[in-house]
Each structure stands twice: as structure tokens, then as C-alpha cells.
Amino acid sequence: MSKQGGKGAAGKGKKPAKAGGDDKREDALQAVIIADYFQDRFRPFTLDKPRCLLPLVNIPVIEYTLEFLASNGVQEVFIYCGTHSEDIEQYIHESTRWSPNSAISPFSSLEFIRVSDATSVGDFLRDLDKRSLISGDFILVHGDLVANIQLDGILAKHRARREANRDACMTVVLRSVGEEPHRAAKARGITPVFVIDDTDGRCLQYDEIHPLMKDRRLLLDPSAFKHGSFELRSDLIDCGIDICTPDVLALWSESFDYELPRKNFLHGVLKDWELNGKLIYTEIFEDGYAARASNLQMYDCISKDILERWVLPFAPDSNLMHDQSYQKVKNNSFVESGVLVERGSKVLQSAIGKDTSIKAGSVISGSVVGRKCQVGKNVKIKDSYIFDDSTIEDGAVITHSILAGGVKIGANAQIPEGSLISYNVEIDRDVRLSTKPPARISAKTDNGQPVENDASLVGPGGKGAVYSVTADDSDSDSDDEGDGDPAQLQNNLIYSLEGLNISTLSVSTLASEDDYDSDEDDEHAGYLHAGDGQRERLSSFTSDDASKPDAFHGDAVNGLVDALRGDDNADFDSAKLEFMGLRLANNASDSSMRRAIAVAFTKRAAEMLTPEHGGLEPAKAAERVLKDKNGAVKFIKDVGVGGDDVKQQTEFALALQKGLVSVRGLEPSRAGTLLAALLQQLYTLDVLEEDGILAWWTDRRAAEGDTMTTVKERCKVLVDWLEEADEEDSDEDEDDEDSD
């Protein structure tokens, strides 16, 4: 166990040293796991267990983190424990795979480090600097990381940069949201914003935006312009994986006011880089999975992604732990041995632990149920997580909630969406918990003493009382500049929007109907939905309702139209930069950007038809508006359309149609002719493909109302030509096959 000494204590467990081990220590890949978070987000569950030992799809979270490190060749691991340090150490020492004394452990050494007076992650890392345990590059992660990516290539790039310039001290690993994002993208209460040199990946600036900030504007550091070309990225998932040199620890020690890795350290080092001379780089991966169960929404998202096999090899039937026996059964479910499911009950897209029984008439969907649980007759459990040894009696209904171990839910009780029921709580029969705010019930107080049971809440035969959370400053990853605390959003299984001046249509909640009840087209889940089902690349806290003009739309359209009106043939990059700055300042969604771009280009094209602006024919106006400015076509393709997906192209074509319909004084027939010309030009310029245009043609929204129908019909000649060309291509392909 741990030895005592000085400020903290370190408990070491090492395998016998191999020959030449001391000489090769410098080459050993090391990793540091932060297993305390100094937050209240998972209370009251963390009154009994640390977050890293809470079950995630019936496996303690830290198992995923350790497997990730092992799969990437880490040899030496240091675990910084805070609260519940004895529980973490005991769990590791009793593990047949991770125990330092285990013959099958993939690590040459694993050490526990305690810091008695730590109050932040910064205290841990300053302590690590003093201990001089780090001999070279190391991977810094948190104990709630779930990832299947391989770091070989990223490590090689990091080492190459370090060899070329000793001031290159850190590489931040980020996950692109991409075209098919996993659910983690929409569970971010706080949006990280990275300013990145797009030539070498160097990180130039870091800031954060959260939905409660009064002024959601990014102040761009003027020094960024010295680098010429750079990107402002708010579509990245920060999975908390950092590849560091020992210089990173020295930077922490030099600034004792640093507490948080991003808000304080990354922001501060980048801001003062001319003073400290240290360079930080980013590596953005497109394939693979990485996310942190850093709040209740992320816990929910990652659980569903594992159930849907997005995180292979981390699927239930991979049986990550040696005593597991999951098998995949019908309805995309997984059950362990000893599970009893009586006839007439259903298990849909769920995982059920060993020796659990489910009686007749019960339905469990999109949920995880632990071991040795008793589920009675006609029970309904949907999108919920139930830990080991819990009892759910006949007729109970549980919706999108978490029930910890040893919980008992009485007959016909109703547990509504967002409820958190902690260890050993008992809810009496026929009790219906309130939904405002979502119930959070504990059987003990913060100091570990039993609570005084609240019969009005849990019923006369119940056990437990309301647990109140008071978030402190450390529970937020961003400054509290708004009318509320973003930590309060992170604390809830579903975001509580009551009393906040935020559109409920735009703030992503984990209770969205599209999580499991999705259409076949969205069978892979993880898409962000807005309006008519188009995929979004990042979560937005700005309403996408086109009927409500906002500051972003007006400013963005005016800025683009002014740029298009310019007499010179200047590059379009300055207009793009201004547009992206407006997008960041207003945290505008992809659909808002698409709409603004379509409106701006259609407005300018329609303007060119008028005598005072040249009186051009529609075909010429369409060509001029797209080609007069260098980079305009690329801007439309990259930002307006946003990809090669048919749905994205359909949405942009529809946005063009709606933009022309809204132009005052433009006759529908002439608007239709101009639309046909624009679509043909965009097809010729490889911005839109025939599949995208044909999908728009068959979309019912393109014919909603007489005006929309008239405008659409003017494009029939173009559509007929595309269909004929498609048929000719098909015939040619068939002829080629016949000739083969």
C-alpha cells in the first residue's frame, strides 16, 4: 500500500527489473492518470465511489482508460488519487490484469500517488514536477477516458517536432466532430475554441464558450495574423489526451495560479508564449473514438455509443473483464450468463448483467442493467442505467435516469426523466417523483451520515431525501460570466432550461427522441438534428428557426453581400475570415451559416438582374456572382454546403430556393430561372453533384406553397437533363460490364 512521505505519499508496485532496465528507463513511454476531478458533477453517486470506479456499461470507467494506455504501448503508469484513494488502490491491487504484482499486467510499473492537500489538477501536476518521476515524453489523461485510437503516428510527429525544436513541449489530441459525429458532440455544455496554424498544426490560441455567457465573442489575438493562414475551430471534441514533455510540468510549477488544464494552463501558456517560448501543437484525428465521461450527459452518450458498437473493441460482448460472459442476442442486446428473461418480456438495445431476472410483461429499451438485479412484472425501463443489486417491483416505470447499486423501486412507482437515485435509496410503492427539477435523491449526507428520510418525497416506507448540489468554481471549466453557472448544466442528466433565456430547440439535451427512436437513415446515431433532419457538425446554442432573424444572420448576409459587390477581384479570404469570426461570436450553427450564405449569394445574383446593377440575364448573373471573386466557390463548397453528402447538398439547394423566394420584387418565374442557372453553375463547378440536385427536386419541402412550386418548376429542364445523363451513364456502365 501507499508509503507516507512529505506533502503527499506514493504507493509503488513494480515488476522485477529487466536487464538493462535502468539504462532504458528514459525510453519507456510513461502515462499519468488524473483520478480526482475536484467536482460535484457525479454527486451523490461519488459520495460512495470515485467517478473512475462507477460502472459504464457494467465496467468501471478506469478499465477503459487503462486498456487505452496498454493498447498504445505505455510501460509506466502513475495514478494520482484524491478522494476515495483507498478504494482505487484496492480495486487495482485486486485486479488480475492491472495489479502491479500481476504476471499478465501490460505495464512494467504502476504507482499510486496521493497529495494530501491538493485542491486542483494543478496541484497534482506541480507535485509530479517535484517528484522527478517523469524521464521523457508522457501521456496525460483523466481516469474517465474512453478511447480506441492509436497514438503511434501522433507520438512520432510529436517526437519529430521536439527533435527539430526543443521548445515544442506538448501535443493536444483532438477528435474532429466530422460528418457523422458520435453523441459526445452534442453533450458539450462548454464549447472549446482552438485557433490553429493550418500549415503545421500549432495551437495559437485557446478559449471557451458556454451558453450562459453574456458576451459570447472571441477576442482574436492579433499575433495570430503573423502566421498568415490559420483556422478557428469550434467543431472539435477535446478528449483530454495530451502528449507532454517534462517542460510542461515546469510550466505548471512556474504558475501557481494554474488550476485547470484548459481554462488556465493552455489558455495562459498560449497567451504568454512570447515570454515562455514554449510551443504547443494539435493533432486532429478523423477516425476512431475518444471522449471523456466528464459529466452526466457524456456518461449517457458514451454508454449508448458502446451499446451501438461505435467504440470497438469496447463492446459488451468483447468481455473486457475476465469474469464477464456477454453474448449478443436478438434486438441488438447483450446478456450475461444466468440472466432470466421470462416469456412476454422484451429487451431492446440493452445490456443485462449476470444473474439478473426480468419477469413477464416487462420492457427494457436502450438501457444498461447490472448484475443480480430483480425486475418485476410489467416494468418499463427506457434509456436508463441501473447498477448492481437493485430491485424494481411490478409496474414501475423508469425513464432516462440513473439508479445506483442496492436501490429499491416499489410497485407502480414512476421515476421520471433525469432522476438520479443514489446507493441504497428506496422509493415506496405508488410514488411518482417530481420532474421539476429532476429528482436527485441520496441516502446519506456529504459527511457520510444517514439522511433523515423525507416521506413526502420517497413515501412512508421509503429511504432517502433530496440531495442538493452547490457547484463551486472548480466545477466549471469556464468563467461564470453569465446569469448562471455552466456547472449547473453539467450537473444535470438533462439540461435544465427553466428560467434561462435560451431556446429549447437549440440546446442539446440527452433526452432527445432521436437518441434511440431514430429513422433508418440515422441508424448509426450520433447525428445532431436541427429542423428537417440535416446533420450538424457542432452543437449550437443559437436558435436555427429561420422565422426569427438574429444578429448573426443580418450581419453575416450584409458582410457577404458587400464583399460580392466590391469592384475589385480581390481574394474572398477576408470575407470568409469576417464571416467565421461572426459565426464564433454568435456560436451560430451550420444551418444558420448555410442559410446566411445562400441568402447573400441569391440576394446579390438577383440584384444583378436589375438595371441599376447591370441588368444581366439570369445565366450571366449566376456565373458572375460565383466567379467574380477568387475563393467564393470554395467558400460555398467548404462552408455553405460543408461536404459531399447528398443531404448537405440538398439542404443548400433548398436554402438557395428559399433565398430567392424571399427576394422582394423578384417574380417567381424569374427567380426560378435564376435558381436553375445557379444550380447548373454549381454543378459545373463541382460544388453540387447530380444526386444532390435530384434529391432536392424530390424533397417535399421544395414544393411547399405556390411560390416555391413555381420557382422549382423552372428547374425542370435542368433536372430532366441530369436524369438523362444519369441514365446514359448507367447504360454505359452496363455495356462495359457486358464487354468484360
C-alpha positions in Angstrom: 0.0 0.0 0.0 1.0 3.6 0.0 4.0 4.9 1.8 3.8 8.2 3.6 6.3 11.0 3.0 6.4 14.8 2.8 3.5 16.6 1.3 2.0 13.5 -0.3 2.5 9.8 -0.5 3.4 7.4 -3.3 2.5 3.7 -3.3 4.7 1.9 -5.7 4.3 -1.6 -7.3 6.9 -2.7 -9.8 7.8 -5.9 -11.5 11.4 -7.2 -11.2 13.6 -5.0 -13.3 14.8 -6.5 -16.6 18.5 -6.5 -17.5 19.5 -3.0 -18.6 16.2 -1.6 -17.3 17.7 1.5 -15.7 19.5 2.3 -19.0 16.3 2.1 -20.9 14.1 3.9 -18.5 14.4 7.1 -20.5 12.9 5.3 -23.5 9.9 4.0 -21.5 6.6 5.5 -22.5 5.0 6.9 -19.4 1.5 7.9 -18.6 -0.2 9.9 -15.8 -3.8 9.4 -14.9 -5.7 12.1 -13.0 -8.2 10.1 -11.0 -9.7 13.1 -9.0 -11.6 15.8 -10.7 -12.4 18.2 -7.8 -16.0 18.5 -9.0 -19.5 17.7 -7.8 -20.9 16.6 -11.2 -21.5 13.0 -10.3 -22.8 13.5 -6.8 -24.5 11.9 -4.9 -23.0 8.8 -6.6 -19.4 9.8 -5.8 -20.2 10.0 -2.1 -19.9 6.2 -2.2 -17.5 5.6 -5.1 -15.0 7.7 -7.1 -16.1 8.6 -10.6 -13.4 6.4 -12.2 -15.0 3.3 -10.5 -18.6 4.0 -11.4 -19.9 1.4 -13.9 -20.0 2.4 -17.5 -22.0 -0.4 -19.4 -21.2 -2.5 -16.3 -17.5 -1.9 -16.4 -15.7 0.5 -14.1 -14.7 3.6 -16.1 -11.0 3.3 -15.3 -10.8 -0.1 -17.1 -11.4 1.7 -20.4 -8.6 4.2 -19.6 -6.1 1.6 -18.7 -6.9 -0.5 -21.7 -6.4 2.5 -23.9 -2.9 3.2 -22.4 -2.0 -0.5 -22.7 -3.0 -0.7 -26.3 -0.7 2.3 -27.1 2.4 0.7 -25.6 2.6 2.6 -22.3 5.0 0.9 -19.9 4.9 3.0 -16.7 1.7 4.4 -15.2 1.3 6.9 -12.4 -2.2 7.3 -10.9 -3.0 10.5 -9.0 -5.7 9.7 -6.4 -7.6 12.2 -4.3 -10.9 11.3 -2.7 -11.5 7.6 -2.3 -7.9 6.9 -2.9 -8.0 3.7 -0.8 -10.9 2.4 -3.0 -9.0 3.0 -6.2 -5.8 1.4 -4.9 -7.7 -1.6 -3.6 -9.5 -2.1 -6.9 -6.2 -2.0 -8.8 -4.4 -4.3 -6.4 -7.3 -6.9 -6.6 -7.3 -6.8 -10.4 -5.8 -9.8 -12.1 -4.8 -7.6 -15.1 -3.7 -4.3 -13.6 -2.2 -5.3 -10.2 1.5 -4.3 -10.1 2.2 -7.8 -9.0 0.2 -9.5 -11.8 2.2 -11.6 -14.2 -0.1 -10.6 -17.1 -0.1 -6.8 -16.5 1.0 -5.0 -19.6 2.8 -2.3 -17.6 6.3 -2.7 -16.2 5.2 -0.5 -13.2 2.2 1.2 -11.8 2.3 3.7 -9.0 -0.3 5.5 -6.9 0.4 9.0 -5.8 -1.5 10.8 -3.1 -1.4 14.5 -2.4 -2.9 15.3 0.9 -3.7 19.0 0.4 -4.4 19.1 -3.4 -7.4 21.2 -4.4 -7.0 21.1 -8.2 -5.4 19.3 -11.1 -2.7 21.9 -11.0 -1.7 20.8 -7.5 -1.2 17.3 -8.8 1.0 18.3 -11.7 3.1 20.6 -9.6 3.6 17.8 -7.2 4.6 15.5 -10.0 7.2 18.0 -11.2 8.8 18.0 -7.7 9.0 14.2 -7.6 11.1 14.0 -10.8 9.4 10.7 -11.8 9.0 11.7 -15.4 12.0 11.0 -17.6 10.8 11.8 -21.0 7.6 12.1 -23.1 4.5 11.1 -21.2 0.7 10.8 -21.9 -1.5 12.8 -19.6 -5.1 11.6 -19.4 -8.0 11.5 -17.0 -9.5 8.4 -15.3 -12.8 8.8 -17.2 -11.4 8.5 -20.7 -12.9 6.0 -23.2 -10.9 5.8 -26.4 -9.8 3.3 -29.1 -7.5 5.4 -31.1 -3.9 4.5 -31.8 -1.3 7.2 -30.9 1.7 5.8 -32.9 1.6 8.3 -35.7 0.8 11.2 -33.3 3.7 10.2 -31.0 6.0 10.1 -34.0 5.0 13.6 -35.1 5.3 14.9 -31.5 8.9 13.5 -31.2 9.9 14.8 -34.6 8.8 18.3 -33.6 10.6 18.0 -30.3 13.8 17.0 -32.1 13.5 19.9 -34.5 12.7 22.4 -31.8 13.2 21.7 -28.1 10.5 24.4 -27.3 7.8 22.1 -28.8 6.6 20.8 -25.4 3.1 19.5 -25.9 0.6 17.9 -28.4 -3.1 18.2 -27.7 -5.0 15.3 -29.3 -8.5 16.3 -30.6 -11.3 14.5 -32.2 -13.0 16.1 -35.3 -16.7 16.1 -35.0 -16.8 15.3 -38.7 -19.8 14.5 -40.9 -21.0 11.6 -38.7 -20.3 12.7 -35.1 -20.9 10.5 -32.1 -23.1 11.8 -29.4 -20.3 13.4 -27.5 -20.5 16.3 -29.9 -23.9 17.4 -28.6 -23.2 16.9 -24.9 -20.8 19.7 -24.6 -22.1 22.4 -22.2 -18.9 24.2 -22.9 -17.5 24.6 -26.4 -13.7 24.7 -26.8 -12.4 27.1 -29.4 -8.9 26.4 -30.9 -7.1 28.8 -33.2 -4.7 26.6 -35.2 -2.0 27.3 -37.7 -3.2 25.2 -40.6 0.3 24.7 -42.0 1.8 22.8 -39.1 -1.0 22.3 -36.5 0.5 24.7 -34.0 -2.1 25.9 -31.5 -2.1 29.7 -31.4 -5.0 30.5 -29.0 -7.5 28.7 -26.8 -10.8 30.0 -25.5 -14.1 28.6 -24.3 -17.7 29.5 -25.0 -20.6 28.4 -22.8 -24.3 29.1 -23.2 -24.7 31.4 -20.2 -22.0 33.9 -21.1 -23.4 37.4 -21.6 -21.0 38.2 -24.4 -20.1 35.2 -26.4 -17.5 36.9 -28.5 -14.0 35.6 -29.2 -11.2 38.2 -29.0 -8.7 37.0 -31.5 -5.1 37.6 -30.5 -3.5 39.9 -33.2 -0.4 37.8 -33.2 -2.3 35.0 -34.9 -2.3 37.1 -38.1 1.5 36.9 -38.2 1.1 33.2 -39.1 -0.8 34.0 -42.3 -3.2 31.1 -42.7 -5.0 29.8 -39.6 -8.2 28.1 -38.6 -10.7 28.9 -35.9 -12.2 25.5 -34.8 -15.1 25.1 -32.5 -16.1 21.7 -34.0 -13.6 19.7 -32.0 -14.1 17.3 -29.2 -11.4 17.7 -26.5 -10.9 14.2 -25.2 -8.3 15.2 -22.6 -5.3 13.4 -24.2 -2.1 15.4 -24.0 1.4 14.2 -25.1 3.8 16.2 -22.9 7.5 16.7 -22.3 8.8 17.4 -18.8 8.8 21.1 -19.7 5.0 21.0 -19.3 5.4 20.2 -15.6 7.9 23.0 -15.2 5.4 25.4 -16.7 2.8 24.3 -14.2 5.2 24.9 -11.4 6.1 28.4 -12.6 2.5 29.5 -12.3 0.8 28.5 -9.1 -2.5 30.1 -10.1 -3.0 27.5 -12.8 -5.7 25.0 -11.7 -7.4 23.7 -14.8 -5.6 22.1 -17.8 -7.5 24.1 -20.4 -9.1 27.2 -18.9 -5.9 28.1 -17.0 -2.8 26.3 -18.4 -3.5 26.0 -22.1 -5.0 29.5 -22.3 -2.2 31.0 -20.2 0.8 29.3 -21.9 -0.5 30.3 -25.4 -1.3 33.8 -24.3 2.3 34.3 -22.9 4.1 32.2 -25.5 6.5 35.0 -26.4 7.5 35.1 -22.7 7.9 31.4 -22.1 9.0 30.4 -25.6 7.1 27.1 -25.5 5.2 25.8 -28.4 2.0 23.7 -28.3 0.7 21.7 -31.2 -2.6 19.9 -32.0 -3.3 16.6 -33.8 -6.8 16.2 -35.0 -7.9 12.6 -35.8 -10.9 11.8 -38.0 -11.2 8.0 -37.4 -11.7 6.3 -34.1 -13.3 7.2 -30.9 -12.3 9.2 -27.9 -14.4 11.0 -25.2 -14.5 11.6 -21.5 -17.3 10.7 -19.2 -16.8 14.1 -17.7 -20.4 14.8 -16.9 -23.7 13.0 -16.8 -24.6 13.8 -20.4 -21.3 12.4 -21.6 -21.8 9.3 -19.4 -25.1 8.8 -21.2 -23.7 9.4 -24.7 -20.7 7.1 -24.3 -22.9 4.4 -22.8 -25.1 4.5 -25.9 -22.2 4.6 -28.3 -20.7 1.5 -26.6 -24.1 -0.3 -26.9 -24.2 0.6 -30.6 -20.7 -0.7 -31.2 -19.2 2.6 -32.1 -16.3 2.1 -29.7 -15.0 -1.3 -30.8 -13.3 -3.3 -29.3 -15.1 -1.8 -26.3 -18.5 -3.6 -26.8 -20.2 -5.7 -24.2 -19.7 -9.0 -26.0 -15.9 -8.3 -26.1 -16.0 -9.2 -22.4 -13.3 -6.8 -21.5 -13.1 -8.1 -17.9 -12.1 -11.7 -17.3 -15.3 -12.6 -15.4 -17.7 -11.3 -18.0 -19.8 -13.6 -20.2 -21.8 -11.3 -22.5 -23.3 -12.7 -25.7 -25.1 -10.7 -28.4 -28.8 -11.7 -28.7 -31.7 -10.5 -30.8 -32.8 -6.9 -30.8 -29.2 -5.7 -30.6 -29.0 -6.6 -27.0 -26.3 -8.2 -24.8 -26.9 -10.6 -21.9 -24.5 -12.4 -19.5 -24.9 -15.9 -18.3 -27.6 -16.6 -15.7 -29.9 -13.9 -17.0 -33.6 -15.0 -16.8 -36.0 -13.2 -19.2 -39.5 -14.6 -18.9 -41.7 -15.1 -21.8 -43.7 -11.9 -22.7 -40.9 -9.5 -21.7 -38.7 -7.6 -24.2 -35.1 -6.5 -24.1 -34.2 -4.0 -26.8 -30.8 -2.4 -27.5 -29.7 -3.0 -23.9 -27.1 -4.8 -21.8 -28.2 -7.1 -18.9 -25.7 -8.2 -16.2 -25.2 -11.7 -14.8 -27.9 -13.4 -12.7 -30.5 -10.6 -13.3 -34.1 -11.7 -13.7 -36.8 -10.0 -15.7 -40.4 -11.1 -15.3 -43.2 -11.3 -17.8 -44.6 -8.2 -19.5 -41.6 -6.0 -18.8 -39.9 -3.9 -21.5 -36.3 -2.7 -21.2 -35.0 -0.5 -24.1 -31.8 1.5 -24.6 -30.7 0.7 -21.0 -28.0 -1.0 -19.0 -28.9 -3.2 -16.1 -26.3 -4.5 -13.7 -25.8 -7.9 -12.0 -28.2 -9.6 -9.6 -31.0 -7.1 -10.3 -34.6 -8.1 -9.8 -37.1 -6.7 -12.4 -40.7 -7.4 -11.7 -43.7 -7.9 -14.0 -44.9 -5.2 -16.4 -41.9 -2.9 -15.6 -41.0 -0.2 -18.2 -37.3 0.9 -18.3 -36.2 3.2 -21.0 -32.8 4.9 -21.7 -31.7 4.3 -18.1 -28.8 2.9 -16.1 -29.3 0.6 -13.2 -26.3 -0.6 -11.1 -25.9 -4.0 -9.4 -28.2 -5.5 -6.8 -31.2 -3.2 -7.5 -34.8 -4.2 -7.2 -37.6 -2.9 -9.5 -41.0 -4.1 -8.4 -44.1 -4.8 -10.6 -45.5 -2.0 -12.7 -42.7 0.5 -12.0 -41.7 3.0 -14.8 -38.2 4.4 -15.1 -37.3 6.8 -17.9 -33.8 8.2 -18.7 -32.5 8.0 -15.2 -29.6 6.5 -13.2 -30.2 4.2 -10.3 -27.1 3.2 -8.2 -26.5 -0.1 -6.5 -28.9 -1.5 -3.9 -31.8 0.8 -5.0 -35.3 -0.4 -4.5 -38.2 1.0 -6.5 -41.7 0.0 -5.2 -44.5 -1.3 -7.2 -46.2 1.2 -9.7 -43.7 3.9 -8.7 -42.7 6.3 -11.5 -39.1 7.6 -11.9 -39.2 10.5 -14.4 -36.6 11.7 -16.9 -33.4 13.0 -15.4 -33.7 11.4 -12.0 -30.5 10.4 -10.1 -31.2 7.8 -7.4 -28.1 7.1 -5.3 -26.9 3.9 -3.5 -29.4 2.1 -1.2 -32.2 4.6 -1.7 -35.7 3.1 -1.5 -38.8 4.6 -3.3 -42.1 3.3 -1.8 -44.9 1.9 -4.0 -47.1 4.2 -6.0 -44.7 7.2 -5.5 -44.4 9.5 -8.5 -41.3 11.6 -8.3 -41.5 15.3 -9.4 -39.8 16.3 -12.6 -39.0 20.0 -11.8 -36.2 19.9 -11.2 -35.2 16.3 -11.9 -35.1 14.3 -8.7 -31.7 13.8 -7.1 -32.0 11.5 -4.1 -29.4 10.2 -1.6 -29.5 8.0 1.5 -26.5 9.9 3.0 -25.2 13.4 3.5 -21.9 14.8 2.3 -20.2 13.8 5.5 -21.4 10.2 5.1 -24.1 10.2 7.7 -27.6 8.7 7.0 -30.1 11.3 5.9 -33.4 11.9 7.6 -35.9 10.2 5.4 -38.3 12.5 3.6 -41.6 10.6 3.5 -43.2 13.3 1.3 -40.6 12.5 -1.4 -39.9 8.8 -1.1 -43.1 7.6 0.5 -43.8 6.5 4.1 -41.9 3.2 3.6 -39.1 4.8 1.6 -35.5 5.7 2.4 -33.7 8.9 1.3 -34.0 12.6 0.8 -33.2 15.3 -1.7 -29.6 15.8 -2.3 -28.7 19.4 -3.1 -25.7 20.3 -5.2 -23.9 23.6 -4.7 -21.4 23.9 -7.6 -18.2 25.6 -6.7 -15.9 27.5 -9.0 -13.8 24.4 -9.7 -16.8 22.6 -11.1 -16.9 24.8 -14.1 -14.4 24.8 -17.0 -15.2 28.3 -17.8 -15.6 31.7 -16.2 -19.0 32.5 -14.9 -19.8 35.5 -17.0 -23.5 34.9 -17.4 -26.6 34.9 -15.4 -26.0 31.3 -14.2 -23.3 28.7 -13.8 -22.4 26.3 -16.6 -21.6 23.7 -14.0 -25.4 23.6 -13.2 -25.9 22.4 -16.8 -23.1 19.8 -16.4 -24.6 18.6 -13.2 -27.9 17.5 -14.7 -28.6 14.4 -16.7 -30.8 16.6 -18.8 -30.1 20.3 -19.2 -32.4 22.4 -17.0 -33.5 25.3 -19.1 -36.2 26.7 -16.9 -35.6 30.4 -16.2 -32.9 30.7 -18.8 -33.3 32.8 -21.9 -32.1 30.1 -24.2 -34.1 28.4 -26.9 -35.0 24.8 -26.1 -34.7 24.0 -29.7 -31.1 24.8 -29.8 -29.6 23.5 -26.6 -28.9 19.8 -27.0 -30.3 17.6 -24.3 -29.7 13.9 -23.7 -33.4 13.2 -23.7 -33.7 13.8 -27.4 -36.1 11.5 -29.2 -33.5 10.8 -31.8 -31.2 9.0 -29.5 -32.8 5.6 -30.0 -36.1 6.2 -31.8 -34.3 7.3 -35.0 -35.2 6.7 -38.6 -33.4 4.0 -40.6 -31.4 6.7 -42.3 -29.9 7.6 -39.0 -29.3 4.1 -37.7 -25.7 4.9 -36.8 -27.0 7.7 -34.4 -24.8 10.4 -33.1 -26.1 13.0 -35.6 -27.0 16.4 -34.4 -30.5 17.1 -35.7 -32.0 20.5 -36.5 -35.1 21.3 -38.3 -35.7 18.8 -41.1 -33.1 16.3 -40.1 -29.9 17.7 -41.6 -26.7 16.8 -39.9 -24.9 19.4 -37.9 -21.2 19.4 -37.2 -21.3 21.1 -33.8 -23.8 21.8 -31.1 -25.3 25.2 -31.1 -26.9 27.4 -28.5 -28.4 29.8 -31.1 -31.8 29.2 -32.5 -32.0 27.8 -36.0 -35.5 29.0 -36.5 -35.5 30.7 -39.9 -38.5 32.8 -39.0 -36.6 34.6 -36.3 -33.9 36.9 -37.6 -30.9 37.1 -35.4 -27.8 39.3 -35.2 -25.6 36.7 -36.9 -27.9 36.3 -39.9 -28.2 40.0 -40.6 -24.5 40.9 -40.1 -23.3 37.8 -42.0 -25.6 38.5 -45.0 -24.7 42.1 -45.2 -21.0 41.4 -44.9 -21.0 38.8 -47.7 -23.1 41.0 -50.0 -20.8 43.9 -49.5 -17.8 41.7 -50.4 -19.6 40.4 -53.5 -20.4 44.0 -54.6 -16.8 45.1 -54.5 -15.4 46.2 -57.8 -12.0 44.6 -57.4 -11.3 40.9 -58.0 -9.8 40.6 -54.5 -9.5 37.2 -52.8 -12.5 36.1 -50.8 -10.4 35.1 -47.8 -11.0 38.4 -45.9 -14.8 38.0 -46.3 -14.5 34.4 -45.1 -12.5 35.4 -42.1 -15.0 38.0 -41.1 -17.8 35.5 -41.6 -16.2 32.9 -39.4 -15.5 35.4 -36.8 -19.2 36.3 -36.7 -20.0 32.7 -36.5 -17.8 32.2 -33.5 -19.1 35.3 -31.8 -22.7 34.2 -32.1 -22.0 30.4 -31.8 -24.0 30.0 -35.0 -24.9 26.5 -36.2 -24.2 25.0 -39.6 -27.8 25.5 -40.7 -27.6 29.2 -39.7 -24.4 29.6 -41.8 -25.9 27.7 -44.7 -28.9 29.9 -44.7 -26.9 33.2 -44.5 -24.6 32.2 -47.3 -27.5 31.1 -49.6 -29.4 34.3 -48.9 -26.3 36.5 -49.5 -25.4 34.9 -52.9 -29.0 34.8 -54.1 -29.6 38.4 -53.0 -26.5 39.6 -54.9 -27.4 37.5 -58.0 -31.0 38.9 -58.0 -29.5 42.4 -57.6 -27.5 41.9 -60.8 -30.7 41.4 -62.8 -31.9 44.9 -62.1 -30.9 47.8 -64.5 -29.0 49.8 -61.8 -26.7 46.8 -61.2 -26.1 45.8 -64.8 -29.4 44.3 -65.9 -27.8 40.9 -66.6 -29.6 37.8 -67.8 -30.0 35.1 -65.1 -27.4 32.8 -66.6 -24.8 35.6 -66.6 -25.7 36.8 -63.2 -25.3 33.3 -61.8 -21.9 33.0 -63.4 -20.7 36.4 -62.2 -21.8 36.0 -58.6 -19.9 32.8 -58.3 -16.8 33.5 -60.3 -16.1 37.2 -59.9 -14.4 36.7 -56.5 -11.5 34.3 -56.1 -12.3 31.8 -53.5 -16.1 32.4 -53.4 -16.8 29.0 -54.9 -14.5 27.2 -52.4 -16.2 29.2 -49.6 -19.6 27.9 -50.7 -18.4 24.3 -51.0 -16.5 24.2 -47.7 -18.7 26.3 -45.5 -22.1 26.7 -47.2 -22.5 23.1 -48.3 -20.0 21.6 -45.9 -19.3 18.3 -47.6 -20.1 15.8 -50.4 -23.0 14.3 -48.5 -26.3 14.2 -50.5 -28.3 15.6 -47.5 -26.0 18.6 -47.2 -26.2 19.4 -50.9 -30.0 19.0 -50.7 -30.2 21.4 -47.8 -28.0 24.0 -49.6 -30.1 23.8 -52.8 -33.2 24.2 -50.7 -31.6 27.2 -49.0 -30.9 28.8 -52.4 -34.6 28.3 -53.4 -35.9 29.8 -50.2 -33.4 32.7 -50.5 -34.7 33.6 -54.0 -38.3 33.3 -52.9 -37.7 35.8 -50.2 -36.2 38.4 -52.5 -38.6 41.3 -52.7 -39.9 42.3 -56.2 -38.5 39.2 -57.9 -41.1 37.4 -59.9 -41.4 33.7 -59.1 -40.8 32.7 -62.7 -37.6 34.8 -63.0 -36.5 33.6 -59.6 -36.9 30.0 -60.9 -34.8 30.8 -63.9 -32.1 32.2 -61.8 -32.2 29.2 -59.5 -31.8 26.9 -62.4 -28.8 28.9 -63.6 -27.2 28.9 -60.1 -27.7 25.1 -59.7 -26.2 24.5 -63.2 -23.2 26.6 -62.4 -22.7 24.9 -59.0 -22.9 21.5 -60.7 -20.4 22.5 -63.3 -18.0 23.8 -60.6 -18.3 20.5 -58.7 -19.9 22.1 -55.7 -23.2 20.2 -56.1 -23.5 16.8 -57.6 -26.4 15.4 -59.6 -27.5 13.2 -56.7 -27.8 16.3 -54.5 -29.8 18.3 -57.0 -32.1 15.3 -57.8 -32.6 14.7 -54.1 -33.6 18.4 -53.7 -36.1 18.0 -56.7 -37.9 15.2 -54.9 -37.8 16.7 -51.5 -41.4 17.7 -50.5 -40.2 20.9 -48.9 -39.2 22.2 -52.3 -42.9 22.4 -53.3 -44.4 23.8 -50.1 -46.7 26.6 -51.3 -47.5 28.0 -54.7 -44.4 30.3 -54.9 -41.9 27.5 -54.0 -43.6 25.2 -56.6 -43.4 27.9 -59.3 -39.7 28.5 -58.6 -39.0 24.8 -58.5 -40.8 24.0 -61.8 -38.4 26.4 -63.7 -35.6 23.9 -62.9 -37.3 21.0 -64.7 -35.2 21.3 -67.8 -32.0 21.0 -65.8 -33.4 18.1 -63.8 -34.5 16.3 -66.9 -31.0 16.8 -68.4 -29.4 15.4 -65.2 -31.7 12.4 -65.2 -31.0 11.6 -68.9 -27.2 12.0 -68.2 -27.6 9.6 -65.3 -29.4 7.1 -67.4 -26.7 7.3 -70.1 -24.0 6.7 -67.5 -25.9 3.7 -66.3 -26.2 2.3 -69.8 -22.5 2.8 -70.4 -21.7 1.0 -67.2 -23.9 -1.9 -68.2 -22.2 -2.0 -71.6 -18.8 -2.0 -70.0 -19.8 -4.9 -67.8 -21.1 -6.8 -70.8 -17.9 -6.3 -72.7 -15.9 -7.5 -69.7 
